[in-house]
Amino acid sequence: MSFPGLPRSAPGEVLLVCTCYEGDEARWGDLLDEIGGRREGGAFVLADGRVRLRPVEGGGWHYLHGGNVPALLPGGGPVPPVVVLADISVVYGGSGPLLVDVAAIPGRAVRVASARLGEVLDALLRGALAFDDLVRAMDRYGEYQGDRGRPAFPAPTPRARRSFPALPATDAALLVRTDFGDEQGWRALLDELGGVDEDGFLNADPDFDEIDEDDFPLRALTVDDRVFEGLTPGQVPALVPPEKHTTLVALADARTFAGPGRPLTVVDLYDIPGHVAVLPGREVGSMACNLEIANMDFYDFVAVEGVRPWWEG
């Protein structure tokens, strides 16, 4: 799937992009009423006039995800710190708008309560808040300063910025090796997850009649390339090509080879791009299956600080 480029924003202006449509009609839900402010010249003026939020509509952006946003911004001008998406979770799920980082670690995202959008954007534009601050204060559902549990494994906010190539396009999951200090551990992980074929696929052609529903195998394309050494969750969404609907990306990082159960760091690509869930490798196949059939949400797999995860019950 390809998306049209986004328009250039004026200095001090933030784009509010609708990504949910019925036919060619943009669906905003109650968002435009909930954010407050006043209309002025096609924009919403918030935070006592300090923030201008410009709605952007067009059916070509239907199902646009946060990780796709950085590549759609026009070059050759100043980079805005953030783009705001009004997605299906806003329209039909009662969630707050999705703020997408397009400056610090492009493609990662966080949600903000609709009524606080002007306040948070004002702080970002003034430099009183950094996007890292939003990520550090996310709850289990990916909402900034939300009250639904602190993640036991918050997404890291690395200082160093590195460029990485695009990840392979696949309609399955991706298992990406990011730590190269334990070759034997990597091979053992692949064996425990079912083994890879000559094309690097885990469980490429499973026999569904023989599958244990409580131990669903992870069907994933493995990526074993040192060019991805040190890749962090927030950098992942912008590297996933939009041509295919990749289920999830699981990182085999330093934690994988140091902890019991070979835990993988799974990255959300869609609801809160860059949000993480850390769980034993044997559980990731079930997670991918449940996400693919929309039986569960990503946050169902995010462990909460001080609470024993359900999969350890």
N, C-alpha and C positions, 0 to 999 in steps of 0.2 A: 504494500500500500504506500502510495506517495501522497504528500500533502503540499499544498501551495505555500509559498513563502509568506511570512507574517509582515505586516506593514511596519514601517519605521515609527518609533514613538518620538514625540516631541520632548525636548529637555524637561525633566521633572514630571513626565507623564508615564503612567504604567498601563500596559495593555491588559484588558480583561477579555479573554478569548472564550467564546462559547464553543464547547466541543460536543454538545448533545443536540440532536435534531430529529424532528419527525417530518419526513419528506425534506423540504427545503426550509422549514420553519424552525428557527432557533428556540430552544427551550432553556429558560433561565430559572425556572422554579420560582421561589420567593426571594432569590438572592438580591435582586435589584432594590427590593423594598427593605431587606434586612440590613444592608450595608449602610443605610442612612445617607446623609449628604444631600446635595442639590444638583440638578442637571444644569449644565452651562456649556453651550456650544458643542453639544454632542458628547460631553464627558460628564462624569460624576465628580463633584468636588467634595472632598472629605477632609477630616482633621482640620477644621476651621480654615479651609482654603489652601492648605499646604500640600495636598495630594490631589492630582487629577488622574482619574481612572477612566480610560477610554474603552468602551465596549467594542468588540470586534466580532462580526458575524460572517459566516460563510459555510455552506454545506461541505466544502472541501476539507474542513477541519473536524468533521464528525469522527469521534473516537480518537482524536489526537491525544497522545499520552505525554506526560511531562518530559520523559527522556528524549522525545522527538523535537521538543521546542528549540533547543539551542541551534540546531542545524537550519532552522527555518528563519532565523533572524537575519535581516539585511546586514551586510558587512560595510566597512568603510566609515563608520560613524561611532559615536559613543555607545558603549554597551550598558543597557539598563541593568540594575541589580537583580530584577525579578520580573517574571511574567505571571499573571494570575489566570488560572483556568476555572471555568464553570463547567464541570463535567457531570457525568451521569450520577455520581454519588451526591452531588449538590442538588440536582434536580429531583431525583427520586429516592435518595437515601438519607436526606436530612443532614448531610455533612456540610462543613464549612468549605469555602473555596480553597483550591490547591495553589500554593505559592511555589513556583519553580525557580530555582537558582539558575541564573544565566551568566553569572560573573565569577563567583568563587570556585565552585565545583559544578559546572553546568550540567543540568539534568536531574539532580536530586530535588526532592520536594518535601513540603510539610503543609499540613492543613491549619487553617486559622478560623476560629469562630467568626461567622459573618459580621456580627456586630463589632468585632475588634479589628476588622480589616483596615480601616483608615488609620487607626492607632499604630498598628504594626508596620504598615507601609511607610508611614511618616517616620518612624524610628529607623527603618532600614535606609530610607533616602537621606536622612540626616547623619547616618553613621552611628546613631546611638545603639543600634542593634546590628549584629552581623548575622548572616545566615547560619553560621555555626551555632549561634546562641539559640536560634529556633530549633535546630536539630537536637541540640543537647536537652532541650526542655520538652521534647515530644512525649506524649503518653503512648500507651500500647496501640492506640488507634491512629497514631501519627499526627495528633493534634497538638499544636504548640500550647503548653501549659494546660493541657487537658487533664481531667480528673479521673481517668479510667485506668490507672495503674502505670507505674514507672517500668519501662522495659528492663529486664534483667541484663540484657546485652545491648546497650545503646549503640547506635551507628557511630563509628569512629569519625572524627573530624580532623583529618591530617592537615598539617601545615604545608607540607611540600606539594606542589602541583607538578604532575607529570602527564605527558600525552601518551595515549595508548591507541593502537589501531582498533578498527571495528571488530566486534566479535562475529563469529559465523552466523549466518541466517539459518534458522531451523524452526520448525513448528513443534519440536519437542522441548525438552529442557536442555540447559547447558551446565556442564560440570567443568569449572575452570580452575586449574591449579595456579595458585598465586604464591606458594612457598615451595622452594626447591632444595630444602635442607635434608630431606629424608626420602630418598628414592625408594627404599624398601617399604616405607610406610605408604607411599603413593600406590605402589603395586598391590600391596595388601588391601588398601581401600577399594581399588577397582575389582579385585577378586571377591571381596565381601559383598560388593554391590551387584555382582552377577557376571562380571567379566566383560571385556570389550571385543568387538569384532575387528576385522582388518581396516575398517573405516573409522575406528575410534568410537563406535556407538556402544553404549551400555544397553543391554537388553533390547536390541534393535527389533526383534520379531518375537515377542513373548507369546507363550501358549496360554491364552486367557482361561482355558478350561482347567489348567493346572495351577493357577495363581491362588495363593492364600490371600483373602481379602484383608487380613490383618497384617500382612507382610508384602504389600504391593511393591513390585520392583520399580526402580527408577529408570525410566527410558530417557536417556540423555546423550547428547553428543559431547564427548570429552575434549577439552582444550588443554594440551600439555605443551606450552610454549613459553620460554623464559621472557618473551616480550611482555607477558602479563604478570611478571613477578612484582609483588607489592600493590597490585590492583586493589582498591578499596571499594566497599559497597556503593558509596555515593557516586563513584565514577562510572558504575556499570550501566545505568539506564541509557545514557547518551551513546553507548557503544553498541547497543542492540539494534540491528537494522530493522526498519519498520515493515519490510516486505512480508515477513511472516510473523505469526503470533507466537513468539517464544513463551513457553509456559512460565518458566522462572530461570534464574541463574543461581547456581549453588557454587560457592567458593570453597575450595580446599586450601585453607590458609594455615598459619602457624598453629592456631588452636586445634585444627583437625589432627595434627600429628603429635600433639602434646596431651590431649585430653582423652579420657575413656570414652568408648563408643564412637570414636572418630567423628566428632561433631562437625557439621558443615554450616557455613554462614550463607543463608538463603536470602536473596535480594528481591524485594518487591519491585516489579516493573510497571505496575499499572495504577493501583490505588494511591500508594504513597511511594513514588519512585525513590529508591535508595534506602527505604526502611528495611530492617533486618530481622530475621528469625534464626536463632541458633538452635539446632536440634540434632540428635544422633543421625548419622548417615543412613541408618536402616529405616528411619521415619520419613525421609525426604521423598521417596517414591509415593507413599500414601498422600503426602502433602501435595505433590504435583497432580496426582489423580483428582483429589478433591477440589483443587483450584480449577482444574480444566473443566470439570463438570459443574462448577459453581455450587458445589455442595457445602463448601466452607469458604471463609474469607481469610486473607493473609493474616489478619490480626489474631485469628484463632490459634495460630502457631507461634505467636510472640510471647515468650515467657515473661512473667511479671515478677519484679523484684520481691523477694520474700514469700512467694507462692510456689508450691511445687507444681511443675508442669503436668498437664493431664496425661501426657504420654509416659510419665514415670509412675503412674498409678498402678 
